[in-house]
């Protein structure tokens, strides 16, 4: 290959050596350099289009592992979701029913998070749809778990309150009456022993000798300790809470004071014949929600089914009360 270029000169009729200026040399160098650069870029584009670099291969492997981990994570979410749904069904249909609490609506349990921009920072990722779906499921499960946790806190409080309530509700007979022979007159319309008119008898009468012990039928606080020559005579009223009160009338004497806390089975007084009464007996009333109710329904700690039926028979056959 020739090192020099020659150009024909018609004036001298000779080929003369072409002399390049420094500008021509620079231009030639830049032309070769540009061509080389373009070829290099084209080669790089073609190579990268069909072949992965070691770094890209490593990133692809990491991305595949992440996708696999997301799939495994979503399967675990499915299991957690299934378990949580089972807990929610039990909570609504068993626990909250037992403790007389309204079930939590599905709209509250399943409520999502507001704001479409919540996952904007994740939208630019290559697998943003999978990442956003996973993040959304995690948020929803976290919220449902929080609601379920608060529900169990409420149920625990209800259970503790229920235990207190069960101890407070009247549940035994106010006088020892194992053979039921002291049951004299029950709740209902009776002939008044003095006025001889039909009158609603709002409690139960238990005949017993003067001085017989009278028991508190449930835990509570003594609300009234009062003496009178008329009506109920000497009586005690216990506030059991939860809407329940009991009254013990025609007592001979007291064994408690106003404001005193009592437990079921504590002796609060003694049978007598005070007030408007025709014989020594205890007049016992149960009040629930400011209404007088039949006390016969509140002896479940004392009576078997057979004894309960017997008490109903005895108390309902009485045509006259003792007060």
Secondary structure, 3 states (H helix, E strand, C coil): CCCCCEEEECCCCEEEECCCCHHHHHHHHHHHHHHHHHHHHHHHHHHHHHCCCHHHHHHHHHHHHHHHHHHHHHHHHHHHHHHHHHHHHHHHHHHHHHCCCCCCCHHHHCCCCCCHHHHHHHCCCCCHHHHHHHHHHHHHHHHHHHHHHHHHHHHHHHHHHHHHHHHHCCCCCCCCCCCCCCEEECCEEEECCCCCCEEEECCEEEECCCCCEEECCCCEEEEEEECCCCCCCEEEEEEEECCEEEEEEEEEEECCCCCCEECCCCEEEEEECCCCCCCCEEEEEEEECCEEECHHHHCCCCCCHHHHHHHHHHHHHCCECCC
